[in-house]
């Protein structure tokens, strides 16, 4: 297998797997207006990895993943519990504060590490170019388990999103939802970076949300358009020697801008 064929096969397979669950969870995030919750968890995963480096745990090793998991589980608990009772303070404000704290904590830890600036940059930009088939296999297995989990408990999670007949123990189901986000964050941030991981979750779902409120069609639309945008970005990156992550983000952003134009042009329903 030539180098180019291997590169495209691995990347396309990973993107196809990742975008399914990210689009579905992104729809929940958008419909519940928890827009920056994933960014909090992404940054906490990066923070956990940086703390691990400070403890001589190699970045990308199993120990590094465990450090990231511990950080995002704490974040999931905080996101589930911290709900302002004052209607003048939106929940998104709390989420924004948590993100700022996670980012600043990451910068402070990075400042104390030898070569910390390079590590901070790596957590933001990721290492998608070095994805391998074993990484794809592990990602596919974990994502499949999470998809099954969300299918089994879809009524509880959708009730939260639709705000109709919300299940009892809302904080418990919130914690499970954010924990799901956290697990995929732990897997995707070391290879995609914080910014691209956030783009995977938000942009395809945001595009789909413009055109339908039905969950199944929205996932299909988001996955299809997100995958198309990523393939274009992948080709541009490979054939024009452009940075991988930023190119994919810009390609996804271009599709989002085009979707906005189409939505405005279509009759309102």
Backbone torsions as a table, in degrees:
resi	resn	phi	psi	omega
1	UNK	NA	126.5	-178.5
2	UNK	-67.8	162.5	-178.9
3	UNK	-60.7	-42.0	-178.4
4	UNK	-65.5	-44.7	-179.6
5	UNK	-63.2	-43.1	178.8
6	UNK	-61.6	-44.5	-179.4
7	UNK	-59.1	-50.8	-176.9
8	UNK	-68.1	-37.4	-179.6
9	UNK	-62.9	-45.9	-178.8
10	UNK	-66.5	-47.3	-176.5
11	UNK	-65.0	-44.9	-178.4
12	UNK	-64.6	-41.0	179.0
13	UNK	-62.5	-45.7	-180.0
14	UNK	-63.5	-44.8	-179.7
15	UNK	-61.7	-41.7	-179.6
16	UNK	-62.8	-38.4	180.0
17	UNK	-70.8	-48.5	-174.1
18	UNK	-63.4	-42.7	-171.7
19	UNK	-68.5	-23.4	179.6
20	UNK	-63.9	-57.6	-177.0
21	UNK	-70.2	-37.2	180.0
22	UNK	-63.8	-40.1	178.6
23	UNK	-63.8	-44.0	-179.1
24	UNK	-63.2	-48.1	180.0
25	UNK	-67.5	-34.3	177.4
26	UNK	-61.8	-35.6	176.5
27	UNK	-62.7	-40.3	175.9
28	UNK	-62.4	-45.4	-178.2
29	UNK	-60.9	-43.8	-179.2
30	UNK	-66.9	-46.3	-176.3
31	UNK	-70.5	-21.1	176.4
32	UNK	-100.1	3.6	-178.5
33	UNK	50.3	48.4	174.6
34	UNK	-108.3	49.9	-162.1
35	UNK	-58.3	-37.3	-175.1
36	UNK	-101.1	8.2	-178.1
37	UNK	-62.0	-40.5	179.7
38	UNK	-68.0	-35.2	178.8
39	UNK	-64.2	-36.7	175.1
40	UNK	-59.8	-49.0	-177.3
41	UNK	-68.1	-38.5	176.0
42	UNK	-58.0	-46.6	-177.5
43	UNK	-69.5	-34.3	176.7
44	UNK	-67.1	-36.3	175.5
45	UNK	-61.6	-42.8	176.7
46	UNK	-63.5	-41.0	178.9
47	UNK	-61.3	-45.2	178.7
48	UNK	-59.8	-40.8	178.7
49	UNK	-65.5	-39.6	179.3
50	UNK	-66.6	-39.9	175.5
51	UNK	-61.9	-40.3	177.2
52	UNK	-59.7	-41.4	177.8
53	UNK	-60.5	-41.0	177.1
54	UNK	-62.4	-24.6	178.0
55	UNK	-96.8	16.7	178.2
56	UNK	67.8	29.5	174.7
57	UNK	-98.2	121.2	-174.3
58	UNK	-63.7	134.2	179.3
59	UNK	-61.8	131.0	180.0
60	UNK	88.4	-2.2	178.0
61	UNK	-83.8	166.7	176.9
62	UNK	-54.8	-38.1	178.1
63	UNK	-63.9	-36.7	177.6
64	UNK	-65.5	-40.8	176.8
65	UNK	-62.9	-37.6	179.2
66	UNK	-66.9	-38.4	177.0
67	UNK	-63.6	-42.5	177.9
68	UNK	-64.1	-40.7	-179.9
69	UNK	-62.9	-42.2	178.5
70	UNK	-60.8	-41.1	-179.4
71	UNK	-66.2	-42.8	-177.0
72	UNK	-74.4	-28.5	175.2
73	UNK	-66.0	-38.7	174.6
74	UNK	-63.3	-42.5	178.1
75	UNK	-63.1	-40.5	178.9
76	UNK	-62.5	-39.8	178.6
77	UNK	-64.6	-44.5	179.8
78	UNK	-64.3	-41.7	179.9
79	UNK	-64.3	-34.4	-179.0
80	UNK	-76.6	-33.9	-172.5
81	UNK	-90.0	-38.3	-174.0
82	UNK	-80.6	96.0	177.6
83	UNK	-128.3	111.5	-178.2
84	UNK	-61.0	133.5	175.4
85	UNK	-83.1	-21.0	178.1
86	UNK	-77.2	116.5	-178.0
87	UNK	-63.8	-15.3	178.5
88	UNK	-76.9	-14.0	-179.8
89	UNK	-111.2	104.5	-179.5
90	UNK	-68.7	152.6	179.4
91	UNK	-60.4	-32.4	-179.0
92	UNK	-62.9	-26.9	177.4
93	UNK	-65.3	-41.9	177.6
94	UNK	-63.2	-42.2	-180.0
95	UNK	-63.2	-40.6	178.3
96	UNK	-62.3	-41.0	177.9
97	UNK	-63.0	-43.4	179.0
98	UNK	-61.3	-40.6	178.9
99	UNK	-63.9	-45.2	180.0
100	UNK	-59.6	-41.3	-180.0
101	UNK	-66.8	-41.0	179.2
102	UNK	-64.7	-40.6	179.9
103	UNK	-66.3	-46.6	-179.6
104	UNK	-64.1	-40.6	178.2
105	UNK	-61.3	-39.7	178.2
106	UNK	-64.1	-42.1	179.8
107	UNK	-65.8	-38.5	179.2
108	UNK	-66.2	-43.4	178.0
109	UNK	-64.9	-44.0	179.4
110	UNK	-60.1	-34.5	-179.6
111	UNK	-65.4	-26.1	-178.0
112	UNK	-93.5	-4.5	-179.2
113	UNK	-94.1	142.1	171.1
114	UNK	-62.6	123.1	-176.2
115	UNK	69.5	25.8	-175.5
116	UNK	-62.0	-34.1	179.3
117	UNK	-59.4	-39.6	179.2
118	UNK	-67.1	-38.1	178.4
119	UNK	-67.0	-40.9	177.9
120	UNK	-61.1	-44.4	177.5
121	UNK	-60.7	-38.9	-179.5
122	UNK	-65.2	-38.6	178.7
123	UNK	-67.5	-28.1	178.5
124	UNK	-80.1	-40.7	-173.3
125	UNK	-95.5	-23.9	179.1
126	UNK	76.4	-172.1	-178.8
127	UNK	-140.7	50.6	-176.3
128	UNK	-60.6	-27.4	-178.2
129	UNK	-65.8	-20.8	-175.6
130	UNK	-104.1	18.6	177.7
131	UNK	-64.6	138.9	-179.6
132	UNK	-123.0	167.6	179.4
133	UNK	-61.8	-38.8	175.5
134	UNK	-59.0	-39.2	177.6
135	UNK	-64.8	-41.7	177.9
136	UNK	-61.6	-41.6	-179.5
137	UNK	-63.5	-46.0	179.1
138	UNK	-63.6	-44.3	179.6
139	UNK	-60.6	-44.4	-179.7
140	UNK	-62.4	-42.5	-178.7
141	UNK	-64.0	-46.6	-178.4
142	UNK	-67.7	-42.2	-179.9
143	UNK	-64.3	-35.8	177.9
144	UNK	-63.9	-43.5	177.7
145	UNK	-60.7	-43.2	-179.6
146	UNK	-67.8	-37.5	176.9
147	UNK	-63.2	-42.2	177.8
148	UNK	-63.1	-43.4	178.6
149	UNK	-58.2	-46.5	-178.8
150	UNK	-70.3	-29.1	176.7
151	UNK	-70.2	-42.7	-178.8
152	UNK	-63.2	-40.2	-176.7
153	UNK	-108.4	30.7	-176.3
154	UNK	-62.3	-35.7	-178.0
155	UNK	-63.9	-41.2	-179.8
156	UNK	-65.9	-44.3	-177.7
157	UNK	-71.9	-39.3	179.3
158	UNK	-68.4	-33.6	176.6
159	UNK	-61.3	-38.2	176.3
160	UNK	-64.5	-42.2	-177.9
161	UNK	-69.7	-37.9	-177.8
162	UNK	-84.9	-11.6	-178.3
163	UNK	55.0	39.4	178.2
164	UNK	-128.7	116.3	179.8
165	UNK	59.6	44.2	-177.3
166	UNK	-54.7	142.3	-176.8
167	UNK	-67.7	158.8	174.3
168	UNK	-67.0	164.8	-178.9
169	UNK	54.3	56.4	-177.1
170	UNK	-57.6	-41.4	-179.0
171	UNK	-62.0	-34.8	178.6
172	UNK	-64.1	-46.7	-179.9
173	UNK	-70.9	-32.5	173.3
174	UNK	-60.7	-45.8	-179.9
175	UNK	-60.2	-42.8	178.6
176	UNK	-64.3	-39.3	178.7
177	UNK	-64.0	-48.4	-179.7
178	UNK	-67.7	-31.3	175.9
179	UNK	-64.7	-40.2	175.6
180	UNK	-59.1	-48.0	175.7
181	UNK	-56.7	-41.8	-177.8
182	UNK	-64.2	-40.1	-179.4
183	UNK	-63.8	-45.4	179.8
184	UNK	-69.1	-28.6	176.1
185	UNK	-64.5	-45.1	179.5
186	UNK	-58.3	-37.4	-178.5
187	UNK	-76.3	-39.5	-169.3
188	UNK	-90.6	-31.5	-175.6
189	UNK	-61.7	-43.3	179.9
190	UNK	-60.8	-26.1	-178.7
191	UNK	-103.3	-31.1	-178.6
192	UNK	-101.6	-24.9	-174.9
193	UNK	86.7	164.1	-175.7
194	UNK	-61.3	-46.3	-172.1
195	UNK	-69.7	-44.9	-179.7
196	UNK	-70.1	-36.7	177.3
197	UNK	-60.3	-41.2	177.4
198	UNK	-65.3	-40.5	178.7
199	UNK	-63.9	-39.9	177.5
200	UNK	-58.3	-40.2	-175.5
201	UNK	-76.5	-41.7	-168.5
202	UNK	-92.8	-42.9	-168.6
203	UNK	-70.8	-50.3	177.7
204	UNK	-59.0	-39.9	179.1
205	UNK	-66.2	-39.9	179.7
206	UNK	-64.4	-39.4	177.4
207	UNK	-62.5	-48.4	-178.3
208	UNK	-63.1	-37.7	-177.8
209	UNK	-64.3	-20.9	178.6
210	UNK	-71.0	-23.8	-168.3
211	UNK	-115.1	-18.7	179.8
212	UNK	-156.9	148.5	174.3
213	UNK	-102.9	-2.6	178.3
214	UNK	-78.7	133.2	-171.8
215	UNK	-65.0	-49.5	-177.5
216	UNK	-60.1	-56.2	178.1
217	UNK	-58.5	-35.6	-179.7
218	UNK	-63.9	-41.6	177.9
219	UNK	-63.6	-42.2	-179.8
220	UNK	-63.6	-46.8	-179.9
221	UNK	-63.2	-47.5	-179.0
222	UNK	-62.4	-44.3	-179.8
223	UNK	-64.8	-45.2	-176.5
224	UNK	-63.3	-48.4	-179.1
225	UNK	-71.7	-37.5	177.1
226	UNK	-63.6	-41.4	179.0
227	UNK	-65.5	-41.5	178.1
228	UNK	-61.5	-45.9	179.1
229	UNK	-61.4	-42.0	-179.7
230	UNK	-67.0	-37.4	177.8
231	UNK	-64.2	-41.4	177.1
232	UNK	-63.5	-45.3	178.2
233	UNK	-62.7	-39.0	178.8
234	UNK	-61.3	-45.7	-180.0
235	UNK	-65.9	-42.9	178.7
236	UNK	-61.6	-41.9	179.8
237	UNK	-63.6	-44.4	-174.6
238	UNK	-72.5	-47.6	-172.6
239	UNK	-84.1	-18.3	-179.9
240	UNK	-115.9	10.8	176.2
241	UNK	53.5	50.7	178.6
242	UNK	-102.5	153.8	177.5
243	UNK	-57.5	132.3	-171.3
244	UNK	-62.3	-61.4	-174.7
245	UNK	-58.1	-54.1	179.5
246	UNK	-58.0	-35.1	-179.6
247	UNK	-66.3	-42.6	178.1
248	UNK	-65.8	-39.8	179.5
249	UNK	-63.6	-43.7	179.7
250	UNK	-66.4	-37.0	177.4
251	UNK	-65.1	-44.3	175.9
252	UNK	-62.3	-40.9	178.7
253	UNK	-63.8	-36.7	177.8
254	UNK	-64.7	-39.9	177.5
255	UNK	-65.4	-37.8	178.2
256	UNK	-64.0	-44.0	178.8
257	UNK	-62.2	-41.5	178.3
258	UNK	-64.3	-38.7	178.7
259	UNK	-64.2	-36.7	177.3
260	UNK	-61.6	-42.6	179.8
261	UNK	-64.1	-44.5	-179.6
262	UNK	-63.6	-41.7	-178.8
263	UNK	-62.8	-40.3	178.8
264	UNK	-66.8	-36.9	-177.0
265	UNK	-74.4	-27.7	-177.9
266	UNK	-76.2	152.6	174.8
267	UNK	-61.3	140.1	179.5
268	UNK	-71.5	135.2	179.6
269	UNK	-118.6	NA	NA
